Amino acid sequence: MENWMQEFKHIITKLEHTADEARFKLKQRLNLLDDITILPYRGMGNAQQARIRGRVLEEIGLDLPEESASRWRNILILFHRYESDEIPFARLQARFQQQNQELQADEEGYFSACFSTDASLVGWQQAEFSLLDRIKQDQPPPTCKGEILFADPKNSFGVISDLDDTVLESASTDFLEKSRILLLHNERSRKPFEGVSALYQALQGGQDGRRNNPFFYVTSSSWNLYDMFKNFCEINQLPKGVFLMNEVGLDKHKFFKRGHKEHKSEMIKSVLETYADLPFLLIGDCGQQDPEIYQQLARQHPERIMGIYIRDVHPEEERSRDREVREIAAAVQAQGIPMVLVKDSAEAARDAAQRGWIVPDSVARIEEETKQELEQESSVRQTLGLHRLLP
């Protein structure tokens, strides 16, 4: 059965890539290509090496949507993000710290670069990319700059946070509701959970407010939504960080995309390996498998995980899932690693201040922001009559 499935995947892969390549060549021959763009994703680096990846695509050509954009406008934007046309096998030059490399994108337009480094690099560092060939007749080969994050000696810890249902509502366990949110909202109209921005800013500052601790955001969403999440974090003043996302596509190694647990575990391990001198705080929610994933990571890397916060997605009621998470938390705490199920950002802030992870004076601000945003949400629901339909 497994051999048959592998053969089926191989056939589908060949068909998809053949069709994509034929479409690209036809558009190129007829000069129907949109402008070509290089989209670098934020990379990670340490004293030995730096890695950064990205994708070569046809430009989507969409401006940042307004908060009041119509549902059809939001649907159109989402369609263009998922329908984006990659440029297969494009040749690029990458430059970082006087090092030059020639790269070739794969059939899905993805490329990656790895550079040698030393211990002198800290914070965000720039890499430069340029296409080596004129792919579109009337467009010079495009160039762009990407960013790679290095640890700083003043960092006291790093934060690895889930995005879906931890930072922003995504309804990850409900396919229909998740689709509705994606289709009807954009990065301006979607809001972070109450108090999250203030809490994450405090964690970035650390125990004295000056640590500039690094942030990493993990999601099972595909790279097609990279610009949406990047815009969302900037709009809502969340700490600048590295995004760890999932690939959607077909090749001989994957069929559609990796599962949530496999993807998240693999991405978090890559962060732990890259920043080997930093302890990490893990933040997630109880809606999917975050507690189980984080428990496994705590077992495998007890000296690297300093604490775990799990957001209760249904804080207004006690559910069987809450009991399961508390049992997991008790097992993790038996290892000497604090793991806390919290109802909101204010509760997490109070705990973090007691442990010396954030400035104590920041708790009042986080509590006030959480309270105000909860009141605003309640007011909107009352105005729209949603309090009769939604908890």
C-alpha positions, 0 to 999 in steps of 0.5 A: 500500500505504501509503495502504491501511495509513493508512486501516486505521489510521484505521478501527481508531483510530475504532473503538477510541476510539468503543468506549472513549468509549461504555464510559466514558459508560455507566459514568458514567451508571450510577455504576460508575466507580472513583475518578478519579485524576490521574497526573502523570509527572515533567517537565523544565525549564530557564531558558526553559520547563518541560514536564510530562505525565500521565494521567487514569485510573480508580484501579487501587486496588492496594497496593504488592505484597509481594516474596513475592506469588503469581504470580496476584497478580502477574499480576492487578497487571500486568493492572490496569496494562495494563487501566487505564481512561483518562478521555477529554477530561477538563478540568484546571487546572494551576498552576506558579509563579503560572501557571495553565493550563486543559488538556484530556486527549486521547482516551487520557487523556493531558495535557501542560502547558508553562510559562514559567520563569526561571533561578532554578529549580533541582532538583525543583519542584512543579506542581499539578493539579486536575480542573475537572469532577465526573466521578464523582458521589460523588467531589469533583474530585481534585487532585495534585502533580507534579514538574519537574526543573531543572538545578542550577549544582553539577551537573557532568553528567547520566546517561541510563540505559536500564532494561531489561537495564541496570538490571534484568533484562528479557530484552528480546530474548526475548519469552517470557522477557520475558513470564515476568519481567513476569507472575511478578515485581513491583517488590519481587521484581525486583532491579537488576543487581549493584552498580548502585545503588551505582554510580548513587549514586556517579555522582549524587554526581560527582567530590566526592560533592556534585554531585547530578547529574540522572538520566534513565531511558529504556525502551521499556515503556509508561506503564502500567508507570510506577508499577512502575518508579518504585516499583522505583527507590525500593525499590532506592535508585536516584537519583530521576530522570525517566522517558522511556517509550513510549505504547501506543494508537492515534491518527492519528499512531501505531499501537501504539507507536514502535520501540525505536530511534526512541523512545530516540533521540527521548527522549534528544534531548529531554533534550539539548535541555532541559539544553543546558549539561550534558554527559551520560553514556550507559549501556546494554546490548549486548542491543538497539540501545543501542550503535548508538543511542549511536554515532549520538548521539555523531556528532550531538552530540559536544560533549554526550556525555562517555562511554558505558558498555555492559553486557555481557549475557553477560559469561561468554562471548565472542559475535559481538555483543561484537566488534560492540560493540567495533568501535562503541566504537573508532569512537566513541573515535576521536571522543575520546569514551570508550565502554567495554563492561563486564562489571559495575558494578565495572568501570564504577566503576573506569573512572569513578574514573580519569576523575574522574567519581566519588569514588575512595573509592566504588569499594571500596564498589561492588566489595563490593556487586557481589561480595555481590550476585553471591554472593547470586544464586549461592546462590539458584540453587544452592538452587533447582537453577537452576545446572543450567538457567541460566548 
